[in-house]
Amino acid sequence: MNVFLIGANGQVGKHIVKFLQESEQYELTAMVRSKEQAESLNQIGVNAVVANLEGSVDKISEAMKGSDAVIFSAGSGGKTGPDKTLLVDLDGAVKSMEAAEKVGANRFVMVSAFKAYDRESWKESPIKPYMIAKHYADRMLVESNLNYTIFGPGLLLNEPGTGKIAVGETFEKTSIPREDVARTVVASLDEEKTYKKTIGLMSGETPVEDALKKIQ
């Protein structure tokens, strides 16, 4: 499977790159915003292309050509304003979906946010613009023709992953290492139990592959 990763230079994306490189099942193409980022990935053996989520669907499609699956793990970042959140987390995500449909990359895995679908859960959130962007991007993905999986992780941590997660809507823990999010995303690519599902994701006690196989 040829996998196209959007957001390869992000904090979750870097872990996704590592897991895809370690797998013999997948061929990775990483999309980044600058030539320098692409060269850094080339140096560790990753095929990288330069494209911008604020660019046209045609340009993104050109970079994505030949892909079977897309992982969207990009984000505008916490230091940008609501304008960039709209341009990247919403419009950029939708452009990526349109590009995927255009090139026939039917499988699409979205890294979203916990309960982005539930307005009541984030109506008082300090990151409300981000949650709104995720909410509508996820809705567009659900309404698309793509074979999607949407992961809604809790508070993201930089500590080492455990390889164990919990999935659903109610949890004992409210956070998860970025490494475990990445491991889960990669494990979901071929896991039919995750197809056409929106899945809450936290740290837990069940190995990633086992947890995904138990999804109803």
SERO-4910 file (N, C-alpha, C, O; in steps of 0.05 Angstrom, whole numbers):
BEGIN
 pado doro    nc1    nc2    nc3   cac1   cac2   cac3    cc1    cc2    cc3    oc1    oc2    oc3
  Met    A     17    -24      0      0      0      0     18     25      0     36     27     16
  Asn    A     12     43    -18     26     68    -19     11     89     -2    -12     95     -7
  Val    A     25     99     19     12    116     39     24    144     36     48    149     35
  Phe    A      5    164     34     13    192     32      7    205     58    -16    207     67
  Leu    A     28    215     71     25    227     98     26    258     96     46    269     86
  Ile    A      5    271    105      4    300    106      9    308    135     -5    300    153
  Gly    A     30    324    138     38    333    165     61    316    176     63    312    200
  Ala    A     78    307    158    101    290    166    120    303    184    135    290    199
  Asn    A    121    330    185    140    344    202    128    352    229    141    364    245
  Gly    A    103    344    234     90    350    259     98    331    281    113    311    276
  Gln    A     89    336    305     98    320    328     87    291    327    100    272    334
  Val    A     62    288    318     51    261    314     62    250    288     69    227    286
  Gly    A     64    267    267     73    259    241    100    246    241    105    227    227
  Lys    A    118    257    257    146    245    258    145    217    268    161    200    259
  His    A    127    211    287    124    183    297    112    166    275    119    142    272
  Ile    A     92    177    260     80    161    239    101    154    218    101    131    208
  Val    A    118    173    211    140    167    192    156    143    202    163    125    187
  Lys    A    163    143    227    180    122    239    166     95    236    179     75    228
  Phe    A    140     93    243    126     68    243    122     58    214    123     34    209
  Leu    A    117     76    196    113     68    168    140     58    156    140     39    140
  Gln    A    161     71    164    188     63    155    195     35    165    207     19    151
  Glu    A    186     29    189    193      3    201    176    -20    190    183    -43    192
  Ser    A    153    -13    177    135    -33    166    144    -41    138    153    -25    123
  Glu    A    140    -67    132    145    -77    105    120    -76     88    121    -83     64
  Gln    A     97    -68    100     72    -68     85     68    -42     69     52    -43     49
  Tyr    A     81    -21     76     74      5     66     98     19     52    121     17     61
  Glu    A     92     34     31    111     52     19    102     81     25     79     88     20
  Leu    A    119     97     37    112    123     47    121    145     28    143    146     18
  Thr    A    102    164     23    109    190     12    100    211     32     77    211     40
  Ala    A    118    228     40    112    248     61    110    275     48    127    284     33
  Met    A     88    289     55     84    316     45     93    336     66     83    335     89
  Val    A    110    355     58    119    376     76    118    403     62    113    404     38
  Arg    A    122    424     78    118    451     67    142    464     55    140    483     39
  Ser    A    166    453     61    190    467     52    211    447     41    211    423     47
  Lys    A    228    457     24    249    441     12    268    431     34    277    408     32
  Glu    A    273    447     54    291    439     76    280    415     91    294    396     97
  Gln    A    253    415     96    241    393    110    242    368     92    247    346    103
  Ala    A    238    371     67    239    348     48    267    336     48    270    312     48
  Glu    A    288    353     47    315    344     47    322    329     72    336    308     71
  Ser    A    312    338     95    317    324    120    305    296    120    317    277    130
  Leu    A    281    293    108    268    267    106    283    250     86    286    226     90
  Asn    A    291    261     64    307    246     44    331    234     56    339    211     49
  Gln    A    344    248     75    369    238     87    364    213    104    383    198    109
  Ile    A    339    209    114    334    185    129    318    164    112    306    146    122
  Gly    A    319    168     86    308    149     68    278    151     62    266    132     52
  Val    A    267    174     68    238    178     63    234    194     37    247    215     33
  Asn    A    216    184     20    208    199     -4    191    222      5    169    218     16
  Ala    A    200    247      0    185    270      9    178    288    -14    194    291    -33
  Val    A    155    301    -13    146    320    -34    139    346    -20    130    346      3
  Val    A    143    368    -34    136    394    -23    110    403    -35    107    406    -59
  Ala    A     91    408    -17     65    419    -25     53    433     -2     61    430     21
  Asn    A     33    450     -7     22    468     14     -8    465     15    -22    465     -5
  Leu    A    -18    461     40    -47    458     43    -62    484     37    -86    483     33
  Glu    A    -48    506     35    -61    531     27    -60    534     -3    -70    554    -14
  Gly    A    -48    515    -17    -47    516    -46    -72    503    -58    -92    499    -44
  Ser    A    -71    497    -84    -95    487    -98    -98    457    -94    -79    442    -88
  Val    A   -122    447    -99   -128    419    -99   -111    405   -120   -101    383   -116
  Asp    A   -108    417   -143    -92    406   -165    -63    401   -156    -52    380   -163
  Lys    A    -52    420   -142    -24    417   -133    -21    394   -113     -2    379   -113
  Ile    A    -41    393    -94    -40    371    -75    -44    344    -89    -31    325    -82
  Ser    A    -62    344   -108    -67    319   -123    -42    310   -138    -36    286   -139
  Glu    A    -28    329   -149     -4    322   -164     17    309   -145     30    289   -153
  Ala    A     19    319   -121     38    308   -101     28    280    -92     44    263    -85
  Met    A      2    276    -91    -11    252    -80    -13    230   -100    -19    207    -93
  Lys    A     -9    235   -125    -13    216   -147      1    190   -141     24    189   -133
  Gly    A    -14    168   -146     -3    141   -142     -7    130   -114      1    107   -108
  Ser    A    -20    145    -96    -24    137    -69    -50    120    -67    -69    125    -81
  Asp    A    -49    101    -48    -73     85    -42    -87     95    -17   -112     91    -14
  Ala    A    -73    107      1    -84    116     27    -71    143     34    -49    149     27
  Val    A    -87    158     49    -78    185     59    -81    185     89   -102    177    100
  Ile    A    -60    195    103    -62    201    131    -60    231    134    -41    243    125
  Phe    A    -80    244    147    -79    273    152    -72    277    181    -88    273    199
  Ser    A    -47    286    186    -38    292    213    -27    320    215    -10    326    232
  Ala    A    -36    337    197    -26    365    197    -42    382    216    -64    375    224
  Gly    A    -30    404    224    -43    423    242    -30    451    239     -6    453    234
  Ser    A    -46    471    244    -35    498    242    -16    505    265      0    524    263
  Gly    A    -19    490    287     -1    495    310    -14    514    330    -31    531    323
  Gly    A     -5    512    355    -16    528    376     -8    558    376    -21    574    390
  Lys    A     11    565    360     21    593    360      8    610    338     14    633    336
  Thr    A     -9    598    321    -21    613    300    -49    621    308    -60    611    328
  Gly    A    -61    640    293    -88    649    300   -110    633    287   -104    614    272
  Pro    A   -135    641    292   -158    627    280   -158    627    250   -169    609    237
  Asp    A   -145    647    238   -144    648    208   -129    624    197   -139    611    178
  Lys    A   -106    618    209    -91    594    200   -105    568    206   -103    549    192
  Thr    A   -119    568    228   -134    544    236   -155    538    214   -159    515    206
  Leu    A   -169    559    204   -188    555    183   -174    546    157   -184    528    143
  Leu    A   -151    558    151   -138    552    126   -125    524    125   -125    511    104
  Val    A   -115    515    148   -101    489    149   -119    467    159   -124    447    145
  Asp    A   -130    470    183   -144    448    196   -172    443    184   -182    421    186
  Leu    A   -183    463    171   -209    459    158   -206    458    128   -209    437    115
  Asp    A   -199    481    115   -198    481     86   -176    463     75   -180    449     55
  Gly    A   -153    462     88   -131    445     80   -139    415     81   -132    399     64
  Ala    A   -154    409    102   -163    381    106   -183    374     83   -181    352     72
  Val    A   -201    392     78   -221    386     57   -208    384     30   -215    367     13
  Lys    A   -189    402     24   -174    400     -1   -160    373     -4   -159    361    -25
  Ser    A   -150    363     18   -137    336     18   -156    314     12   -150    296     -3
  Met    A   -181    316     22   -202    297     16   -208    298    -14   -211    277    -27
  Glu    A   -211    322    -24   -218    325    -53   -195    314    -70   -201    302    -91
  Ala    A   -170    319    -62   -147    308    -77   -147    278    -76   -142    265    -96
  Ala    A   -153    266    -52   -154    237    -50   -175    225    -68   -169    205    -82
  Glu    A   -198    237    -69   -219    227    -87   -210    229   -116   -215    212   -133
  Lys    A   -196    251   -122   -188    256   -150   -167    236   -160   -168    227   -183
  Val    A   -149    227   -142   -128    209   -150   -135    180   -144   -119    162   -150
  Gly    A   -158    175   -132   -166    147   -125   -153    135   -101   -152    111    -98
  Ala    A   -144    153    -82   -133    143    -57   -157    140    -37   -163    159    -22
  Asn    A   -170    117    -38   -196    114    -24   -194    114      6   -212    123     20
  Arg    A   -172    104     17   -169    102     47   -159    128     58   -139    139     48
  Phe    A   -173    139     79   -165    165     90   -168    163    120   -189    159    131
  Val    A   -145    167    134   -145    167    163   -139    195    173   -119    207    167
  Met    A   -157    205    190   -156    233    200   -149    233    230   -161    219    246
  Val    A   -128    248    237   -122    253    265   -138    278    273   -131    300    264
  Ser    A   -158    275    289   -176    296    296   -172    303    326   -149    304    336
  Ala    A   -194    308    340   -192    314    369   -216    301    383   -236    296    371
  Phe    A   -212    295    408   -233    280    423   -259    295    423   -261    318    431
  Lys    A   -280    281    414   -307    291    413   -310    317    397   -326    334    404
  Ala    A   -294    319    376   -298    342    358   -326    343    346   -336    364    339
  Tyr    A   -339    320    345   -366    318    333   -387    329    352   -410    335    344
  Asp    A   -380    333    378   -400    341    398   -395    370    407   -378    376    423
  Arg    A   -411    388    396   -408    417    402   -409    422    432   -395    439    442
  Glu    A   -427    409    446   -430    414    474   -405    408    490   -400    421    511
  Ser    A   -389    390    481   -365    382    496   -343    403    494   -324    403    511
  Trp    A   -344    421    474   -323    441    472   -332    470    468   -318    487    460
  Lys    A   -358    475    476   -368    502    471   -354    523    489   -355    546    482
  Glu    A   -342    515    511   -327    533    528   -297    529    526   -282    539    542
  Ser    A   -288    514    506   -260    507    503   -243    531    496   -251    548    480
  Pro    A   -218    533    508   -200    554    500   -189    551    472   -178    570    460
  Ile    A   -193    527    460   -184    523    432   -209    519    414   -208    502    396
  Lys    A   -229    534    420   -255    530    405   -252    533    375   -263    517    361
  Pro    A   -236    553    364   -233    554    335   -222    528    323   -230    520    302
  Tyr    A   -203    516    337   -191    491    328   -212    469    328   -214    453    309
  Met    A   -228    467    349   -248    447    351   -270    451    330   -280    431    318
  Ile    A   -277    475    324   -296    481    302   -285    471    276   -299    458    260
  Ala    A   -260    477    271   -247    469    246   -247    438    243   -254    427    222
  Lys    A   -240    425    265   -240    396    265   -268    385    261   -272    365    247
  His    A   -287    397    274   -315    388    273   -324    388    244   -336    367    234
  Tyr    A   -320    409    229   -330    411    202   -313    395    182   -324    385    163
  Ala    A   -287    394    187   -271    377    170   -279    348    172   -281    333    153
  Asp    A   -284    339    197   -292    311    201   -319    306    188   -323    284    177
  Arg    A   -337    325    190   -364    321    178   -361    318    147   -375    302    135
  Met    A   -343    334    136   -339    332    107   -328    305     99   -334    293     79
  Leu    A   -310    294    116   -298    268    111   -319    246    113   -320    228     96
  Val    A   -336    248    133   -358    228    136   -377    228    112   -386    207    103
  Glu    A   -381    252    101   -400    255     79   -387    249     52   -400    249     31
  Ser    A   -361    245     52   -346    240     27   -351    211     18   -364    195     32
  Asn    A   -339    204     -5   -339    176    -14   -315    160     -4   -312    137    -12
  Leu    A   -299    171     13   -275    158     22   -280    138     44   -299    141     59
  Asn    A   -263    117     45   -264     98     66   -248    109     90   -224    105     92
  Tyr    A   -262    123    107   -248    139    128   -246    125    154   -261    106    160
  Thr    A   -227    134    170   -226    130    199   -218    157    211   -199    169    203
  Ile    A   -233    165    232   -227    190    246   -220    183    274   -236    171    289
  Phe    A   -196    190    282   -187    186    310   -189    212    326   -179    233    317
  Gly    A   -202    211    349   -204    234    367   -188    229    392   -199    220    412
  Pro    A   -162    235    391   -146    231    416   -151    253    436   -159    275    430
  Gly    A   -145    246    462   -146    265    483   -121    282    484   -108    287    463
  Leu    A   -115    292    507    -92    310    511    -67    295    502    -61    274    511
  Leu    A    -52    308    483    -28    295    472     -3    300    488      2    323    496
  Leu    A     11    279    494     35    280    511     60    273    495     58    258    475
  Asn    A     82    284    503    108    277    489    123    255    503    146    249    494
  Glu    A    112    243    523    126    221    536    125    196    519    109    194    501
  Pro    A    144    177    524    144    152    507    118    137    508    104    136    529
  Gly    A    111    125    486     86    109    485     89     83    499    111     74    504
  Thr    A     66     71    506     65     46    520     57     23    501     61      0    507
  Gly    A     46     31    478     35     11    459      8      0    468     -3    -18    456
  Lys    A     -4     13    489    -30      4    499    -49     28    499    -42     50    507
  Ile    A    -74     23    490    -93     44    487   -121     36    497   -125     13    504
  Ala    A   -139     55    497   -167     50    502   -182     65    480   -174     87    472
  Val    A   -203     53    470   -219     66    449   -248     68    458   -258     51    473
  Gly    A   -263     88    448   -291     91    456   -298    120    461   -288    138    448
  Glu    A   -315    124    482   -324    151    489   -320    157    518   -319    181    526
  Thr    A   -317    137    535   -312    142    564   -286    128    572   -281    105    564
  Phe    A   -270    142    587   -243    132    593   -235    138    622   -245    157    635
  Glu    A   -217    122    632   -205    127    658   -183    149    656   -180    165    674
  Lys    A   -169    149    633   -148    169    628   -158    188    607   -175    181    591
  Thr    A   -147    213    607   -156    233    589   -134    243    571   -136    264    559
  Ser    A   -112    228    569    -89    236    553    -77    211    539    -84    189    545
  Ile    A    -59    217    521    -46    195    506    -20    206    494    -19    228    484
  Pro    A      2    190    496     27    199    483     23    201    452      9    184    440
  Arg    A     36    220    440     35    223    411     45    198    397     35    191    376
  Glu    A     64    185    409     75    161    397     53    139    394     53    124    375
  Asp    A     36    137    414     15    117    413     -7    125    394    -20    107    382
  Val    A    -12    151    390    -31    159    369    -20    150    342    -35    139    326
  Ala    A      5    155    337     18    148    312     17    118    307     10    108    286
  Arg    A     23    102    328     22     73    326     -6     63    319     -9     45    303
  Thr    A    -26     76    331    -54     68    326    -62     75    297    -76     60    284
  Val    A    -54     99    288    -61    107    261    -50     88    241    -64     79    222
  Val    A    -25     80    243    -13     61    224    -26     34    226    -31     21    206
  Ala    A    -32     25    250    -45     -1    254    -73     -2    242    -83    -23    235
  Ser    A    -85     21    239   -113     22    229   -115     21    199   -137     16    189
  Leu    A    -93     25    185    -95     27    156   -108      4    143   -124      7    124
  Asp    A   -102    -20    152   -114    -44    140   -134    -58    159   -143    -81    153
  Glu    A   -141    -45    181   -159    -58    201   -188    -51    194   -197    -29    198
  Glu    A   -203    -71    183   -230    -66    174   -249    -57    196   -269    -43    191
  Lys    A   -243    -64    221   -260    -56    244   -260    -26    247   -278    -15    260
  Thr    A   -240    -12    236   -239     17    239   -252     32    215   -254     57    216
  Tyr    A   -259     18    195   -269     31    171   -296     45    176   -313     34    190
  Lys    A   -298     69    166   -323     85    168   -330     90    198   -354     89    205
  Lys    A   -310     94    214   -315     98    243   -301    124    253   -281    132    242
  Thr    A   -314    136    273   -301    158    288   -295    146    316   -313    136    329
  Ile    A   -270    147    324   -261    132    347   -246    150    367   -226    162    361
  Gly    A   -257    151    392   -243    164    413   -219    148    422   -219    123    421
  Leu    A   -197    162    430   -172    148    434   -157    160    458   -152    184    459
  Met    A   -150    143    477   -135    151    501   -115    129    508   -116    107    496
  Ser    A    -98    134    527    -81    113    538    -99     93    552   -120     99    563
  Gly    A    -90     68    552   -106     47    565    -89     23    571    -64     25    575
  Glu    A   -101     -1    572    -88    -25    581    -88    -47    559    -78    -69    564
  Thr    A    -98    -40    536   -100    -60    514    -81    -54    492    -80    -32    482
  Pro    A    -65    -74    483    -47    -69    460    -62    -58    436    -86    -66    431
  Val    A    -49    -41    421    -62    -26    400    -78    -44    381   -102    -40    376
  Glu    A    -65    -65    370    -78    -82    350   -102    -96    362   -123    -99    348
  Asp    A   -100   -105    387   -123   -119    400   -146    -99    404   -169   -106    399
  Ala    A   -140    -75    413   -161    -55    418   -176    -49    392   -201    -46    392
  Leu    A   -162    -46    370   -175    -40    344   -192    -63    334   -213    -58    322
  Lys    A   -184    -87    339   -199   -111    330   -226   -114    346   -244   -127    337
  Lys    A   -227   -101    370   -251   -104    386   -272    -82    381   -293    -82    393
  Ile    A   -265    -63    363   -284    -41    358   -309    -52    345   -308    -69    327
  Gln    A   -332    -43    355   -358    -52    345   -368    -33    322   -389    -37    312
***
